[in-house]
Amino acid sequence: MSRSTKPRMGHPHGIGSKPPKVENIGGTLYRIWSYMAEERVRFIIVLAAILISSSLSLLGPYLLGITVDLIIENPESDTLLAMLGSLLLVYLFHSLFLWLQNYWMIGIAQNAVRSMRSHLFTHVQLLPVLFFQKMQQGELMSRLTNDIENVSRTLNTAVVQFVTSLLTITGTLIIMFWLSPMLTLLTLTIIPVMYFGMKWITNRTGPYFKKQQKDLGEVNGYVEEMFSGQPIIKMFSKEEDVIDEFEEKNKALRESGYYAQVYTGFIPKLMNMLNNVSFAIIVGAGGLLALNGAVSIGIIVTFTTYSRQFTRPLNDLANQFNMILSAVAGADRVFQVIDEKEERLDEKNAQDVSKIKGNVRFEHVDFSYEDDQQTLSDITFEARAGQTVALVGPTGAGKTTIISLLSRFYDPDSGRVLVDGVDLKSVKRDSLRSRMGVVLQDATMFHTTIRENIRYGRLDATDLEVESAAKSSRAHDFIIQLPNGYDTILDSDGKGVSHGQRQLLSIARAMIADPSLLILDEATSSIDTVTEMKINAGLTNLMEGRTSFVIAHRLHTIRAADLILVLKGGKIVEKGNHRALMDKGGEYAALIQAQKSNATVKGYG
């Protein structure tokens, strides 16, 4: 990996050092629209329905004015009955097309949001490991749920209301000028007040809506983190500290939400006041014009209706603008994740590997996550097929980074990593990883049956192969004692079985994958003695004939390793087997002695 294509380190909220910025609201709306592109035909139908319903809403008040004049002039006229019937049909069809446009638009919006959600989820699967190390799970969940739902609510209603409002305002103005230019001009005197009032409000709501979404993400991230860390919180009696910090974040969310909603709440109050002012102007001026014979009573009635039809869409536009601001704030956060660079693509000539013998060689490998801080320096070693390599050293020494390079989560800055003499850069990542098995210190289980959790190692495995893997890993005995055996459904994160049992299931999962390369992250840490014996027996079966890399925390577990690499500060300071390193009396021997002394002090020596 060249320096220019390094994974980007995240800012406190997990996105790249400088979050991607959308140039303007229009740019974000255009990106949202791109998810609706597949629904163009239905959207055109919706626009047609909006045009019809808006036309009928404009026709209704006009017919109402004519009907009022007919009642005053000739209440027994047959034309009056026809006008009343026409009014009934106009409002019935207006309601019908309102329902149809909303029904169709909800379908379009949900399809668009489904596409956006799928795009985001799919893109997240392709992001490099570093992204997940920098972003809180709760923060990412907030973008997948709250922010996208915010966009969904806006698309469901705002698009239809926005187009309807524009058509209604335009049509109403045209008809009002046609009926009485004088009354129309008097009605429009409220527009400057409305414009400056709305500008004052929206200038304040936008930043608050954006901050509200940000604060909501932080609260969700913190809650998720604290819920998953409950055992540690209780162990150190940090409940009050956690509550205090949550209260600070919750207070920040309350304040941003409070001010966003308060300023938004000014909109209907302003509109109601202007509606009443407009109504008073029309009634007062219209009454004078009617006394002089310039307009009829029906026109005054029509104008009062149109004035409300004119100010109501303006009110709707203002509300929609606030909804759009909120949706844009949420969409920006979604697009920030979507704009993150995916894991680097395989080279053009990369090949599949059908089989791996297991010979691994690191040749003068250098690597750094950031340009100014080197993580690994001149790493050179060789592991022959079937050997066990143990990685030893303090936290931050580079043990996990070596495993990440072997897994091609990253590529070296310089030097080469070879498997069976082939540079990993010329091997497809999926092909390589399909030949690798992993057993981590904290086994990850999914909310499904034990059978499917084991089968996750190879999805086409038969039930018989699943049970065979469970027997080899020493998991079969405890599985058959469960109420539903292999069909027992595990809770979230594997709750329902013990930590040691989850490790046995993890070994079975790796075993059924039949990997050529095996990575173990001290699978027996924090396990009781009896369970440790079972896990070690399962690991012995799993490691047989496979090249294994063990990240060792408890050094007594790696005495039989063929090669022990002692790392310090990103460099290999010693390497050899247990006996050779002990005879040398260097770093490894000091670590062994330190662990023995610690165990003796604690009463376990």
KOLSE-243614 format. One line per field, with one value per residue (C-alpha): x, y, z. Coordinates in steps of 0.001 Angstrom, whole numbers. Layout:
px c(X, ...) .
py c(Y, ...) .
pz c(Z, ...) .
This chain:
px c(0, 1486, 1602, -1034, -3547, -3196, -6358, -7391, -7390, -10722, -11759, -13500, -16721, -15075, -15148, -12017, -9738, -11815, -15412, -16659, -18696, -21662, -21337, -24961, -28441, -29110, -26170, -27487, -31024, -29687, -27958, -31192, -33017, -30538, -32060, -35499, -34317, -35719, -39190, -39296, -42493, -44398, -43043, -44387, -47766, -47567, -46805, -49826, -51997, -50606, -51417, -55000, -55584, -54064, -56225, -59321, -58357, -58131, -61391, -63353, -63160, -63918, -67088, -67936, -67881, -70131, -72500, -72674, -73540, -76230, -77755, -77888, -79235, -81547, -81708, -84320, -82270, -81633, -78082, -77579, -78291, -75834, -73164, -73722, -73380, -70209, -68763, -69475, -67748, -64755, -64097, -64699, -62209, -59792, -59810, -59407, -56345, -54873, -55102, -53682, -50673, -49818, -50274, -48003, -45418, -45081, -44267, -41669, -40135, -39903, -38235, -35747, -34962, -34623, -32064, -30202, -30186, -29005, -26294, -25070, -25125, -23394, -20788, -20084, -19219, -16532, -14861, -11414, -10992, -9545, -12906, -14592, -11736, -12349, -16150, -18408, -20909, -23756, -22749, -22782, -26114, -27539, -26665, -28153, -31395, -32180, -30623, -32096, -35482, -35262, -34816, -37719, -40134, -39220, -39619, -42966, -44544, -42304, -41960, -45691, -46341, -43535, -44808, -48427, -47521, -45698, -48583, -51168, -49301, -48775, -52349, -53866, -51929, -52973, -56669, -56580, -55044, -57647, -60516, -59279, -55781, -56497, -57419, -54512, -51966, -53410, -53167, -49530, -48535, -47965, -45296, -42311, -43167, -43499, -40194, -38068, -39775, -39127, -35542, -34891, -36348, -34693, -31276, -31483, -33193, -30661, -27627, -29726, -31170, -27657, -26393, -29437, -28560, -24922, -25883, -28323, -25543, -23269, -25958, -26687, -22992, -22462, -25531, -24418, -20921, -22137, -24645, -21989, -19555, -21893, -19774, -16714, -18764, -20145, -16792, -15203, -18335, -18489, -22284, -22474, -19716, -21468, -24791, -23179, -21535, -24776, -26620, -24161, -24677, -28425, -28517, -26675, -29222, -32104, -30778, -30154, -33555, -35249, -33996, -34600, -38225, -38753, -37664, -39671, -42685, -42562, -43623, -47310, -47677, -46335, -48518, -51679, -51060, -50482, -53553, -55681, -54123, -54742, -58334, -58933, -57449, -59622, -62829, -62220, -61045, -63432, -66391, -65538, -65099, -68405, -70242, -68888, -69893, -66293, -66568, -69367, -69912, -68999, -65592, -64950, -65845, -63577, -60748, -60964, -60696, -57853, -55978, -55904, -54974, -52160, -50733, -51228, -48855, -46360, -46658, -46263, -43186, -41621, -42378, -41108, -37931, -37314, -38037, -35650, -32960, -33367, -33326, -30267, -28461, -29256, -28431, -25080, -24151, -25197, -23237, -20170, -20051, -20854, -18025, -15497, -13009, -13659, -10998, -8421, -9339, -7326, -4668, -5783, -3759, -4611, -5294, -7373, -5612, -7290, -4964, -2388, 375, 1124, 4669, 4699, 7526, 7813, 10666, 11842, 8291, 7668, 4196, 2564, -1060, -58, 2817, 4519, 4300, 5829, 4164, 6363, 10012, 12049, 9944, 11600, 10811, 9750, 7214, 7148, 3934, 2409, 4496, 3150, 4384, 3776, 3787, 4865, 5275, 3670, 539, 1274, 4308, 2773, 1442, -2058, -620, 1400, -1774, -3613, -921, -1128, -4914, -4423, -6456, -3519, -519, 3078, 4619, 7728, 8889, 6826, 4530, 4614, 2552, 3952, 6376, 3596, 3423, 38, -446, -971, -3609, -7298, -8271, -11450, -9545, -6829, -9242, -11348, -8283, -7793, -9419, -9662, -10326, -10378, -10159, -13785, -15774, -18474, -21768, -24880, -28554, -29396, -29093, -25890, -25924, -25937, -23272, -20931, -21955, -20923, -17403, -18626, -22196, -22577, -21595, -24058, -25575, -23341, -20237, -21397, -21748, -18408, -16687, -18404, -17154, -13591, -13697, -15093, -18307, -20669, -21098, -22451, -24544, -26588, -27339, -29113, -32941, -32939, -29455, -27974, -31196, -30821, -31040, -28357, -29199, -27396, -23581, -23949, -25554, -27132, -23897, -20739, -17625, -15762, -18602, -18578, -14868, -15559, -18187, -15694, -13157, -15822, -16608, -12934, -12598, -15490, -13870, -10855, -8348, -4733, -3645, -4891, -4883, -5427, -5762, -5208, -8495, -8056, -7684, -10084, -11239, -11503, -9086, -11534, -12828, -9262, -8373, -11312, -10419, -6769, -7845, -10052, -7244, -4809, -7150, -7675, -3956, -2890, -1237, -1925, 362, -790, -113, -806, -987, 164, -827, -165, 3291, 2987, 559, 3195, 6107, 5632, 5583, 8066, 8922, 8444, 8727, 9368, 8261, 8993, 8331, 7351, 10572, 11485, 13993, 14267, 13154, 13546, 11873, 11184, 14366, 16663, 15147, 15298, 18978, 19627, 18310, 16972, 13562, 11597, 13208, 12481, 8819, 8554, 10112, 7820, 4701, 5917, 6572, 3161, 1444, 3310, 2391, -1248, -1129, -1216, 2470) .
py c(0, 3302, 6183, 8021, 5234, 4600, 4128, 7447, 7869, 9057, 12103, 11618, 10496, 7922, 9499, 10533, 13289, 15884, 14766, 14837, 17970, 18344, 21699, 22723, 21551, 21098, 18711, 16527, 16600, 15571, 12578, 11636, 11976, 9545, 6809, 7637, 7438, 3933, 5256, 7960, 6667, 6430, 9813, 11370, 9809, 11331, 14752, 14370, 13510, 16550, 18757, 17457, 17769, 21277, 22357, 21038, 22841, 26082, 25431, 24868, 28435, 29920, 27822, 28686, 32412, 31887, 29837, 32606, 35186, 32849, 32438, 36207, 36918, 33934, 31297, 29243, 28950, 25495, 26629, 26797, 23091, 22353, 24482, 22731, 19359, 20539, 21674, 18265, 16469, 18849, 18237, 14483, 14109, 16464, 14157, 11084, 12435, 13620, 10066, 8575, 10911, 10224, 6476, 6372, 8739, 6636, 3626, 5613, 7001, 3607, 2060, 4942, 4637, 870, 1447, 3998, 1702, -1243, 897, 2046, -1450, -2989, -232, -751, -4401, -3208, -692, -1397, -2691, 636, 2327, 92, 573, 4317, 4533, 3683, 955, 3054, 6015, 3832, 2317, 5819, 6561, 3288, 3839, 7337, 9332, 7210, 7209, 11000, 10998, 8535, 10782, 13731, 11840, 10426, 13865, 16792, 16102, 16009, 18998, 21004, 20547, 21034, 24238, 25686, 24890, 26202, 29464, 30058, 29187, 31171, 34320, 34063, 33664, 36387, 38906, 37949, 38474, 41703, 43163, 45665, 43035, 40879, 43652, 44383, 40691, 40562, 43273, 40496, 38802, 40979, 40361, 36654, 36545, 38238, 36303, 32968, 33932, 34774, 31427, 29152, 30743, 29448, 26094, 24719, 24633, 23329, 20478, 19503, 19635, 17666, 14789, 14894, 14883, 12031, 9956, 10630, 9612, 6399, 5584, 6209, 4161, 1204, 1373, 1576, -1257, -3583, -2522, -3070, -5791, -3485, -492, -2456, -4029, -594, 1002, 3646, 3796, 7378, 8551, 6888, 8446, 11885, 11662, 10426, 13337, 15757, 14201, 13945, 17595, 18614, 16646, 18208, 21719, 21279, 19584, 22208, 25183, 23466, 22792, 26184, 28109, 25741, 26376, 30068, 29189, 28271, 31177, 33615, 32139, 32254, 35893, 36757, 34733, 36796, 40035, 38980, 38055, 41462, 43291, 41388, 41806, 45505, 46484, 44060, 45481, 49004, 47771, 45859, 49015, 50828, 47942, 47101, 43476, 41097, 39378, 36088, 37478, 38537, 35020, 33574, 35901, 34979, 31317, 31963, 34080, 31124, 28834, 31282, 31614, 27962, 26710, 29352, 27922, 24418, 25491, 26843, 23631, 21557, 23594, 22726, 19067, 19216, 20798, 17994, 15357, 16944, 16842, 13129, 12440, 14220, 11833, 8852, 10112, 10687, 6933, 6160, 8501, 6609, 4736, 1024, -1556, -1312, -3355, -6385, -5790, -6355, -9563, -10937, -14662, -17105, -19667, -23045, -24577, -23294, -25474, -22961, -21703, -18081, -15574, -11908, -10123, -6791, -5590, -1989, -649, 2379, 3360, 7012, 8512, 9974, 6925, 3613, 510, -2275, -2017, -4568, -7621, -10734, -14359, -17622, -20251, -23622, -25466, -27021, -25007, -22959, -19374, -17498, -13693, -12310, -8774, -5883, -4099, -2015, -4084, -4969, -8503, -7796, -5723, -8713, -10799, -7990, -7923, -11702, -11372, -8509, -6044, -3827, -4090, -3354, 46, -1817, -5409, -8471, -11011, -14344, -17507, -20558, -18207, -15996, -12297, -11700, -8559, -10859, -12932, -12026, -11139, -13251, -16239, -15855, -15329, -18324, -20458, -18923, -19740, -17457, -18107, -14852, -14136, -12955, -15359, -13674, -15512, -14561, -14562, -17876, -21589, -23207, -25278, -22165, -20477, -23412, -23603, -19957, -21324, -23025, -22361, -25512, -27830, -30642, -31279, -34341, -32223, -29651, -32320, -33880, -30491, -30003, -33391, -32633, -29276, -30877, -28824, -31714, -32844, -29532, -28914, -32115, -31243, -28036, -28178, -27994, -29306, -27988, -26073, -23985, -20317, -18121, -14647, -11538, -11929, -15571, -14963, -18145, -20163, -19532, -17773, -21085, -22760, -19923, -20561, -24243, -23217, -20811, -23642, -25820, -23002, -22681, -26445, -26831, -24210, -26555, -23658, -23917, -20960, -20571, -17459, -17822, -14928, -16654, -18512, -19838, -16547, -16016, -19654, -22113, -25042, -27765, -25709, -24729, -28407, -28949, -25885, -26954, -30388, -28788, -26448, -29351, -31060, -27806, -26927, -30369, -30104, -26373, -23362, -21526, -18018, -17560, -14173, -15185, -13433, -16299, -17515, -21005, -21862, -21467, -23535, -26067, -23446, -24094, -20398, -17632, -14027, -11492, -8022, -4683, -1266, -2764, -4775, -8431, -8325, -12113, -15243, -18958, -21780, -21779, -23595, -21476, -18211, -19279, -20253, -16834, -15099, -12052, -10370, -13631, -15105, -11875, -12042, -15666, -14827, -11785, -13889, -16584, -14008, -12420, -15792, -16686, -13396, -13993, -17530, -19424, -20231) .
pz c(0, -1016, 1415, -579, -206, 3518, 5555, 6988, 10718, 12049, 13965, 17322, 15657, 13479, 10021, 8163, 9482, 7641, 7224, 3629, 3075, 790, -939, -477, 319, -3384, -3665, -865, -2254, -5644, -4060, -2320, -5635, -7234, -5061, -6485, -10104, -10589, -9754, -12469, -14107, -10836, -9787, -13011, -12209, -8720, -10245, -12518, -9502, -7658, -10659, -10769, -7015, -6947, -9882, -8147, -4924, -6928, -8742, -5509, -4087, -7511, -7812, -4200, -5024, -8018, -5850, -3214, -5881, -7272, -3804, -3367, -6864, -7534, -4803, -6720, -9919, -11407, -12036, -8267, -7888, -10707, -9002, -5676, -7415, -9160, -5826, -4328, -7213, -7118, -3443, -3734, -6592, -4845, -1806, -4029, -5836, -2530, -1231, -4442, -4582, -950, -1421, -4464, -2963, 201, -1990, -3940, -749, 934, -2116, -2232, 1477, 1127, -1653, 469, 3483, 1358, -241, 3159, 4683, 1658, 1620, 5330, 4605, 2177, 4477, 5933, 9467, 10596, 10036, 12618, 15052, 14947, 14888, 17810, 17039, 18425, 16245, 13143, 14188, 14581, 10956, 9766, 11685, 12977, 10148, 7370, 9104, 9184, 5402, 5085, 7002, 4799, 1519, 2617, 2958, 2048, -1692, -2311, -51, -1641, -5216, -4098, -2278, -5288, -7653, -5200, -4587, -8316, -9299, -6451, -7365, -11013, -10163, -7478, -9907, -12498, -10049, -8397, -8772, -5978, -3375, -4505, -3981, -544, 346, -764, 1725, 4275, 2102, 3224, 6879, 6144, 4208, 6852, 9645, 7934, 7115, 10754, 11861, 9283, 9827, 13383, 12905, 10367, 12696, 15571, 13488, 12391, 15976, 17118, 14745, 15868, 19558, 18963, 17372, 20338, 22836, 20916, 20699, 24403, 25421, 23286, 24732, 28326, 27911, 26486, 29236, 32188, 33871, 33911, 35076, 38001, 38794, 39264, 40782, 38049, 37846, 39097, 36729, 33797, 34759, 35097, 31682, 30132, 31698, 30070, 26641, 27208, 28237, 25065, 23002, 24921, 24329, 20609, 20175, 22350, 20380, 17026, 17980, 19668, 16588, 14404, 16644, 15724, 12173, 12756, 15185, 12621, 9896, 12006, 12805, 9143, 8137, 10472, 9225, 5627, 6427, 8062, 5053, 2573, 4577, 5235, 1757, 47, 1933, 716, -2858, -2669, -1484, -4543, -6833, -7763, -6592, -5647, -2317, -3993, -4982, -1383, -197, -2890, -1858, 1810, 835, -1607, 939, 3287, 393, -353, 3173, 4106, 1340, 2440, 5939, 4508, 2559, 5733, 7630, 4721, 4636, 8283, 7566, 4636, 6815, 9325, 6566, 4948, 8302, 8553, 4904, 5255, 8060, 5922, 2906, 5094, 5663, 2021, 945, 3063, 882, 570, 1259, -1478, -4544, -5569, -8192, -11789, -12155, -8705, -8706, -6717, -4554, -4599, -2034, 462, 1872, 4623, 4079, 5248, 4933, 5928, 4129, 5587, 6165, 7252, 8012, 9606, 10072, 9839, 7905, 10967, 13250, 12187, 13626, 12225, 11214, 9235, 10193, 8781, 9644, 8050, 9111, 7371, 6637, 9737, 12197, 15101, 15392, 18647, 18803, 22189, 23447, 25308, 24143, 21056, 20074, 16681, 17212, 15855, 12994, 11768, 11737, 9907, 7211, 6849, 6462, 3952, 5959, 5042, 2710, 3765, 3096, 2000, 1970, 1110, 2739, 906, 1252, -526, -2265, -3695, -2811, -1131, -3228, -6229, -4398, -4172, -622, -579, -1894, 763, 3657, 2622, 3405, 6856, 10181, 13200, 16890, 18828, 22527, 22486, 20335, 18257, 17994, 16049, 17013, 15412, 16192, 17404, 14217, 12012, 14147, 13502, 9841, 9422, 8835, 5650, 4600, 2483, 5354, 6080, 9503, 9830, 9153, 11700, 14381, 13435, 13844, 17203, 18412, 17321, 19095, 22298, 21995, 21243, 24861, 26150, 23009, 23322, 26964, 25921, 25683, 21869, 21207, 17980, 17292, 20445, 19479, 21003, 22236, 21018, 21166, 22143, 25518, 26810, 26867, 28857, 27585, 27452, 25538, 23017, 22516, 21813, 19243, 17706, 17385, 15742, 13310, 12365, 12077, 9654, 7410, 7079, 6912, 5783, 7930, 11485, 13697, 17445, 19861, 23243, 23211, 26759, 28634, 31549, 31392, 34263, 34358, 33248, 30324, 29411, 29093, 26730, 24667, 24466, 23290, 20629, 19586, 19330, 16869, 14985, 14710, 13537, 10117, 9831, 9983, 13094, 14385, 18089, 19806, 23261, 26483, 28900, 27956, 29423, 26610, 23868, 25197, 22385, 19597, 16778, 16536, 19089, 17922, 20693, 19570, 21138, 19642, 16279, 15904, 16402, 19219, 19666, 17871, 18431, 20333, 24070, 25123, 22951, 24170, 27817, 27420, 25876, 29008, 27157, 26778, 26563, 29654, 31530, 30498, 31619, 34972, 35402, 34789, 37184, 39904, 39369, 39571, 42766, 44415, 43566, 44923, 41642, 41297) .
